Structure formats: structure tokens, C-alpha cells
Amino acid sequence: MFLFQNLPARADVITGVAVVVNDSVITRGEILERRDEAAPTVATRFRDNQTAYQQAMMKLQDEVVEGLIQDKLILHSYVTSGYVTNVVEAFIDDEIQRRIKEQYYGDRTRLILSLHAKGQTYEMYRREQREKIIIEIMNQQNISNPHKILISPLKIEQYYQAHMDEFKMDDQVKLRMIILTNAPGAEPAAARRLGEEILRKIDSGVPFAEMAAVYSAGYQRSEGGDRGWVDRAYLKKSLTAVAFSLKPGQHSGVVEEPEGCYILMVEDAKSAHVKEMKEVRDDIERTLRNKENLRLHQLWIDRLKRKSYINYY
């Protein structure tokens, strides 16, 4: 298990060899760089638990090391398996140019300035892109495309029966909402009076969505206050009680809260239920294909490891 979290940024640390894979090396600097790309997400997730953060960082670093080893194994296999041909290299060159055109509008100067800002050269960029493309090619050559993996109806049925909890749906309502916030310095009853005026217009036949688009302070204002299908956990308890007491087509009165007033409308409702298999068949099939793809990938990597030299320092 690698952990360089508190190491100083010295040249001997950054360039020090961490792993040798066949005729390639993985430096501590490479591990730190790739680990640090994902570190902010880990820090945010565990900002209130230092112990869990340390454990997550150790796990992340192990995953980074394993990922780099796999990359080296695949690149070595590319060379030793006879994949290196002028045709493949020409394809790689074309793909690099396509990526430059797509990401930098085909402007080499724009690319170079961007690279220099990150302390990179064009040669470093080209080598990095070439390796990424080779790894993609090798994955395609050695692992079945997930879309070509056949998943039998029986396997889908078995997965559905074994994971029924995943497909449980709570009570839901299709909700629209008008939010009237208390403006700073405004009279406390101003939001309520506006809400009552809006209700009168709705009751006279003006569409709820039209009123929401004009008056609501919510971020769904442009969508007529549409919140889509929501369950009981979506709103605060007081608003949940109101929403789930309404029948489809009904709207509430003005609901007063400390921060402002709300008017809710339920367009439709669904009782708690388990999704039928026909609703989730495609999702299950996609999940099973991805699992099989990962299994085949690991088998391939294991084969490469068995015939390779790997040494940790």
C-alpha cells in the first residue's frame, strides 16, 4: 500500500521509482499527480471525518497505482504482440490531430500556450495522447464490446428477482410549486397577500404554470414551477404533508413558512410500488453487460500480469 501524502515536494521524491513494470517505471511523481487529480472530491466527501478521509486517500492511491500498472502492462502488450504497424501509427496520428481540432479548434498555438501554462511541452502532450489511444485500441481488441455481450432473458429475470429492493418506488406526486420569498425589509404579510392574489387568478382559470412563470422565485420558474415526480423526502416535512394530501388536479392554499410562502399543485400521483421488469429490463441488461465487461477486462489484465515482471519499491 502506497501513501505519500505528507512527503515534501523534492526532486528525489517526485522522480523516485515506485514500481517497475517490465521495462517501464512508474515514479512517485506520476502517482502523486494522478492521485491529486481526484483528491479534492475525496476531501469534500470526508471533510468532517479525518479518519475516513485518510482511509479513502489510501484506497485512492492504491487504485491509482493499480491503474498505472495496468496502463504499463497494456502498452507493453501493444509492443510485444505485434500491434505496432504503420497503419496503426498513422491512425494514432490522425486521432491526435482530430483531438487537437476538437479541443483546441485546430489551433496549434492555442494548444501550446495551454500546455506551457501547465508546464508541459507538445512532445509530452503527444506522448500522453498516443498512450491513451493505444490503451483504447488494445481494450477494443482484447475485450468484447459491452453492446456485443449477450445477456440471456434468464439472467435478467434472476437479477430482477435478486435485486427487487433496487426497484422499489415510494409514494410520488408530480408537482408544480410557486415560491414567494419574503423580500428584505418588506412587510411580513406582503408575500401572503401576493399569494392570495395569485390563487384568485388560478381559481378564475389562469393556468398554474403561467402564474409560476411570472411570480415564482424558484429556479424552476422558467418551467412553470415544474418539479417533476418527487417523493416524500424531496420537500421539508410541512410542505410534504401538504403535497401528499392533494389529489391530482388540486392545488393548495397559501402555505406560510418562515422564509416565505408556497402554493403547491399536484398534477398526478403514484402509490408506492415495485417497478415492473419491463420498465427496468434495459437498465438491468446494461448493468449485466458492464459487469461482464469488467470481468473480461480483469481476466485479460491477470493474464498480462502472469507473464510480466512487476516489482514494487
Helices and strands as residue ranges (DSSP letters): H 11-15, E 17-21, E 24-27, H 28-45, H 50-80, H 86-104, H 108-117, H 122-142, G 146-148, H 153-162, G 164-167, E 168-169, E 172-181, H 190-203, H 208-215, G 221-223, E 226-231, H 237-243, E 255-257, E 260-270, E 273-274, H 277-306, E 310-312
